[in-house]
Structures are given as structure tokens and as C-alpha cells.
Amino acid sequence: MWALQGVRLANGDLADIVVEGDRIVEVRRGAAAGVPEVLTCSEKLVLPAFIDGHVHLDKALIRDELSEHDGTLRGAIDAIHERKRRYTSDDVRARARSVIEESVRLGTTRLRSHVDVDTIGGLVPLEGVMAAAADSADIAEVCTIAFPQEGLLRDPGAYDLMVAALEAGADVVGGMPHWEHDEASQREHVRLCFGLAERFGRDLDMHVDETDDGGVRTLEMVADEALRRGYIGRVCAGHVCSLAAADQQYADGVIDKCLRAEITIAANAVTNLVLQGRQDRGLIRRGTTRIGELRAAGVNVLFGQDCVKDGFYPFGRGSMLEVAMISAHAAHLTTNADLDFALRAVTEAPAQTMRLSDYGLRPGARADLQLLPVPTWSEALRLQPLPEKVWFRGRLVAENSVHSTIHRLRPPSASPVRGPVWESRGPEE
């Protein structure tokens, strides 16, 4: 048994957190009294470890090997084809493991990864990511999504590979209906994905309407199918960019359907800010979905890293703190309530869509924690500090330390200081 003493929670409360085995057993002031091992935290911020609810581990870190393209979604998909043909299980495994490890160092201990399943790469990407997940099982938990990015009808053979992927242990059924050639094919894609989910007893997590074209409306197809089959609370729709360009009547109606079907929307601002709106002139769209309207309606919204240095996005490092900050810019999140929503989007919201019953800072929850060297969540967003410590299942799995010094010619004159005071030492005069 061990305890964190004198931590600040995200709501501002001061508390002790007691851990036994892999579980939190107490969260209250004074709870650390009598605990044999105590870490004094001096009112630093403790958060549950982040969850990355939408990432692509199989594609990570291939950017430098790809030919240049036009920066669009189609351009990125085409550029990746050649590299995907050369994937090996060990190649995918090493790249995926690198991102998992970096994510853990930066405070994330659960990841939900889409993995391409198609006739180009076969099951090699899944084999590699599942191997990386097994390699990393002592520091993180990785959930895999069988993702037919090339389509099911436009890529003959992909459906059989999806069946094989699910038989091999993929956790979730993915999909990308808007990539099919016509509306009839899109509807069939949705039907096939739900059929697989029912057959294998899996949830669904699909890429939906990642386009600037407001006339592309497969989100409604997904919501209608979920309602028709009673697949309530078991579907996540990622990106949903076209909703921002759709007319208000459609948007209001489909948001209501998402609410009734308890569909989670994965907003991936970090990627869509750079992918979308490339044909716009003058006022260029942000490329994100209607985050504010979905939030106001009560739809569960998460923020995902999505890509890490791949054909779609040259940046990314597995930092959900960075993802939250960029997403806050894209979604105009500035008030205290807005910032609380940003925190939820990288913690409780993905936990809800993954149907995790043991997540959070409460007695009985799994002890996945992080300690940050700031007093508040808003300061964590602003300063982007590394977590000092990260725990997974009650075990310390990562530590970070930073030392900075300013060398002055003379001490600064005394003046009022607002915000945190950082000590600076210069040569004696």
C-alpha cells in the first residue's frame, strides 16, 4: 500500500490518494496517515492517466519514407500505399511500440488504435500492432480496431480480411463508409460493419465523413443503423468533418440521432486542421466537426491524437496534453467550463466510449495516475509540463525531470509577479 499526500485534484480540492495493489482505495484529506509508503506532493496536480481514444499505431513514424503529396486525405492515402506494401510485422511492431512508450512517458496509459485491414497490407499491420501491445502490456493497455480504410466494396477481399482480423483478436470493428463510390455502397458498407459487430459481439469505431463536402452524410446512415439494431452506446464515429459544412436542418437532426444512439464523436482537430479546407479560398474552414453543438446537445465528444508523423500529419508525439491544447484552440475553448470539457475529452469521454467501468480518481478505480508539476489543469494546458510521474495499474511506469537555469548578469529589480514564481539565480554581485 502507498499514498500520494497533499495533491490537487482537477476540481481544486486538496486530497490524499491511497493505492493498494492496482486499485485506488481512498481519495480524501488525511487518508495517507499510517500508510507505510507516502509521496509528498506539495499540492501538485494529479490527474487520471490520459486515454488516447483515436490513434493509428500501424502508420506511425513513416513520414520520412513517403513521397511528397498534395496534403489532402486522398493524397496521404495514396502516398502510404507503397510503404504499406513493404510493411513487415517487426517493422510495424517497432514503430508502434515506440509511440506507445512515448505516450506513456507523456501520461497516457490506454490507447485505442485503428489498424488498416485491406488487400494491400493484409493482416501484417494488425500482427505488428498486437505484438507491440503485448510487448507493452506492463506499461499500457492497447485496444485494436480492424479498420478497412480502402473500403469494403471498392476493395474486394477486404471483408474476408476483416473476418480474419476479428477471429485473430481485433477488439473493435472499424469502418469508413464515405470512402465507397456511391450512396448504395456506403449503406452496404455500414450494414456489413454492423453485421460483423453483431456476429463477433464487438463495438464499432468508424471513420465517418472525413471530407469538406457537406453533401456526404454517412453519419446519419451509421446513426440510423445503430438505432435500428439497438446498438446503443456501442458506436464511435471519428472525424465527422462534413457535418461542419452541412445545412443546419440536417446537422440538428443527425446530432439528435447521435444523442439517442449514444454515439461518441471522436474529434481529431490536430489532423483535420491541416488536412481539411485545402481547396478553400479566403475564409478557410477549420476542418473540425461541430464540437460546440455536439457538446451542447449532450453528445459524448473525445479528442484523439489520430496521427504521429505519418502521411496525414507530420507532427504528433503521443501527448494528449498537446492534443487538448490544440483542440481547445480549434473549438474556441477558453472559459473554465470549456477547459473542464477539454480535460474530459482526453479522460472520461474516451473512457465512456471504451465502456471502462474502472476509470477515474475514485475508490475502486484502477490506479492509472499522473503527477504534474503545476497546481491546476488550466496551468497544465498553458505550460504543457511533462508529468513528473506516471503510474499504470498502481505501478510507477514513467518519470520525467527538467532542470532549467537562467544566467543573469545581475539580479532583476523587485517587482510584482503574477502567476507561478520560478527561482532564478545569477552570479553574486
N, C-alpha and C positions, 0 to 999 in steps of 0.2 A: 504494500500500500504506500502511496506517495501523494503529495499535495502541492498545488500552486497556491501560494499565500499572497493575499493583497493584490489581486488582479482587477483590472477594469473590464467590465463586460461592455458589449456594444451599446447597451441602453444607458450606460453611465454608472451603473451600480458597482460598488466595491464588494468583492466576494473572495472566498477561498474555493478551490475546486479540488475534491479528493477523488483519486483514481485507485481502483483495486482491480488487478488483472487487466482486462481490456475494456472495462466499463467505468463511467463516471458514477460515483455513489453519492456524492453530496456537492451542492453548489450553494453556499451561504457564507455569511461572515462568521469567522471563528471556527469554521469546520476543520481547519488544519491543526487545531490544538490536539496534541497527543499522537499525531501521525508521525511515524518514525523517520520518514524522508520528506523534507519540505524544501521547496524552492521559493525563496522570497522574490517577489516580482515587482515591488516598488510601484504599484499602480500602472504597470504596463498593460496593454490591451491584449486580451485573449479572445480569439475567435474560434469557431469550429473550423477545421481544415476545409479549404475550398473544394468544390466539386467542379470539374470541367465536364459539362453535360453535352458538349458537341465538339469533337476533335477528330482529325484524320491522321492517325499514327502511321499508317502504311505509306502515306505520301510525304511525310515529314523529311525535311533536310535534303531534298533532291534539287533544289532551285539551281544550284551552280552547274548542274549537269544538263539542264534543259536549254533548248534553243530559245531565242527571244521570240515573243509573240505580241499580239495587239493589246494584251491586258484584260481582255474580256473573258467571261466564263467559258465560252466555246474555244477561244484561243488557248486557254490554260488546259482544258480537257484534251485538245488535240496535241498540245506540246508534251503532255505527260504520256501519251500512248507509247512512244518509242522507248521511254525509260521503263514503263510498266512491263514491256515485253522482256526486259532484261532483269527484272526482279528475281532475286533468289530468296528463299526463306531466311537464310542467315543475314542477307543484306537488309531485309525489312526488319528482322529481329533486332539488329544492332541499332538502326535508326530509331525505331520505336522505343527501345529501352533507354536510349539517350534522352528522348523527350520525357519519358516517364520519370526518370531520375531528376531531370531539371525541374519538372513540375513539382515533385516532392520537395526539393530544396526551396522552392518558392511558395510552399504552403498548400499544395493540392495533393490529396491522398486518394481521391476517387476520380476516375476518368471514364467517360463513355465514348468509345471510338467507333466511327464508321470505318468500314474496311471494304474496299472495292471487291465485288464478286462479279466477274464478267468473263467473256471468252478471250480477252486479251491477256489478263494475268492469271486466269483460273482461280484456284484456291491458294496460290502462293502468298498473296498478301495476308490472308487470314491465318495461314500457318505461321507466318512470321510474327504477326501481332500477338497471337495466342502464345507463342513461345516467349516473347518479350514479357507478356503478362505473367507467365509462370516464373520467369527469371526474377520478376519484381514483386512477387507475392508477399515478400517480407516487408515491403515499404509502401505498397499501394495496391488498390483494387481496380482492375480494368475490366469493363464490360464491353463486349464486342457487338457491333451491328453489321449484319450482312447487307451490303449496300450495292444495288445494281445500277451504278452510275451511268452505264451505257444504255440503260433501258432494258425492258423485258421482251418487248415485241420487236424493237429495232435491233436487238442483239440476240438472234436465235441461239439458243443453248444456255442463255443466262438463267432461265428459270430452273433448269435442271441443276445448274451450279448452286443456285440459292438453296434448293432442297439439300444438296450435299453439304453446304456450309452449315445449315441448321442441324443436320444429322451429326456434323463434326463438333458441334457445341457452340456455335454462334448464339449469343444471348437474346438478340432482338432482330426483328425483321425490318429492314430498311426499304427504301423506295425512292423513285424520282420520276413521278408521273408526267411532269411537264416536259420532260426530255423526249417523250414519244412524239410521233409525227403528226397526229391529229387527235381530235377530241375523243373519238371512239377508242383509239388505242390508249389514251390517257385513262379513260374509265376502266378499260380492261386491266391496265397496269394496277390501278387501285384495287380492283376486285381480286386480282391474283395475290397481291401483297396481304390483304386481309385474310384470304383463304389460307395462305401459308401460316399466318399468325394463329389462326384458329386450329389448324392441323397440328402445329407444334406447341401450342399453348404459350406463345410468346407475345410480348408487347410490340408495338410498332414505333419506329422513329424514322420519318421520311423527310427527304429534301423536297420542298414544295414551292413552286412558283418563284424560283430564283432568277427573275427576269425583270426588266423595266417595263414590259408590256402589260398594261393594266387589263388587257383582254384575256390574259392567261389565268384561268380560275380553277386550278385543280384543288385548291384548299377546300372549296365547297364540296367537291367530289369526296374528298377524304372525310370531311365532317359528316356528310350525308351517310357515307358507308359506316362510320363509327356509330352513328345514331341508329341506323337500320339494324345493325348486328348487335347492338347493345354493348359495344366495346368502349364503355365509359371509363375515363381516367386511365386509359392504356395506350394513348397515342400522343406522339410529339411530332410537330411539324416545324421543320427548320427553315430559316431564311424568310420565306413568305414576302419577298421584296415587291412583287407585283401588286400586293394589297395597297401599297402607298400610292400607286398610280390609278387604282380602280375608282369608279364613281362611288359617292357616299352611300347610296342606297345598297349597293352590293356589299360594301365594307360593313355597314351596320348589320346587315342580315347574316353575313358569314361569321362575324365576330360573335353574334348571339348563338349561332350554331356551335362554334368552338367552345363557348362557355357551357352550353348544355351537354356537350360531349366530353367536357373536362379535358379538352386538348391543351397540351402545353405548346407554347410557341418559343422556339429557340431563335433568338435574335442574335445574329453574328455580325455586329457592326464593324468589328476590326477588319473583316474581309470585305464585306459589301460596300463599305465606304470607298474602297479602291477599285472594286470590280464594276459596280453599277454606275449608271449615269454617264458613261463614256461617250455616248452619242448626243448628249445634251449640249446646248449652247446657251450662253447667258446664265440663267439660273440653273445650276447643276444639282440634280437630286442627290440626297444623302445616301440613297440606296438601301436604307433600313426599312423595316416594316413599321406599321403604325403602333409603336411601342406605347405611346401615351394613351391611345384609345383602347388598346387591349388591356392595359393596366387599369384604366378607369372602369372597364366593364367587368373586371374581376377575373380575367383570363390569366392563368399562370404563365409568366414570362421568365425565361432564363437567358443569360448571356454566355456564349461559348467562345473559346479560343479559335476553333474551327481549323485554322491552318498554321503551320510552323515552317516557314522558309520552303514553300513548295511552289508549284506552278501558278497558284492562285494568289499567293501572298508572300512577299519577300521578307516579311518581318515575323514576329511572334517568337516567344521564348517559354511558353508554358506558364506565364504569370497571369493568374486570374485577377490579381490586383490591378495590373495594367489593363486587362480587358475591361474591368469595371470602370476604370477612369476613362478610357476611350469611348466606351458605350455611354457613359454619362454625358460626354460632350455631344455625341450624336443624337441623344434623346433629350437634350436640354434638361438634365437632372442637376439642379442646383440647391433646392431647399433642403432642410433637414429631412423631411419626409421623402424627398426624391433620393437622397443619399442612402436612406434606410432601404429603399426599394432596390438600389444598386447592389447593396450588400446581400439582400435576399436573392437577387438574380444569380449570384455565384455561390450560394449556400443552400438555403431552404427550397428555392424554386427547382433547381436540378434534383434535390433530394426527393421532392414531391413527384416529379415525373419518373424518377427511377424507383418510386414506391419504397423508399427506405424508411423503415419504422424505427431505426435506432440512431438517427442523426440528430445532432444539436448539442447544446450545452445544458444538459439536464440530467438528473439521476436516471440511470438505466441506459443512457445513450452510449454508443461506442466512443471510446476516448481517442478520437481523431481531433487534435488540437493544434493551434499555433499561437506563439507568443510574439507580439510585435512591439518594438521599442518606441511606441507613441501612446498617448493617453486616450485617443478617440479614433473612431472609424473615419471621421472626416479628415483627420490628420494623416491617417494611413493612406487614404486616397490621394491627398495632396502631396505628401512627401515620398510615397512609394518605397517605404523601407523594406529591406529583407527581413523575413521573420527570424528572430533570434533562435527559436527552437520550433521543431515540428514533431508531433507525435502521431503514430499510426497504431491503432489497437492498443493504446496505452504504453507503447514503447517509443523511446526517442529515436527518430529516424533521420533527422537532419538538423544541423546547426550552422548558423552564419554569423560572422563578425566583421565589422567595418571599423577601421581606425582612420580618422582624418585630422589633419593639423593645418592651421593657417599660420604662416610665419610672418609676423608683422615687424616693421621697423620700430614701432613704438606702440604702446597700449592705446586703444581708442579712448576718446574723451567720454565721460559718463553721460549717458542719455537714456531716456525711457525706451524700454524694449517691449514690443508686443509679441506674444506667441512664445514658443519654447526658447529657452536661453541655452545656447551651446557655448561651452567654455573654450576660450581661445587664449593660448599662451604664446608670448613672444620673448625675445631676449630682454633680460633685466636692463634697466637704464640707471 
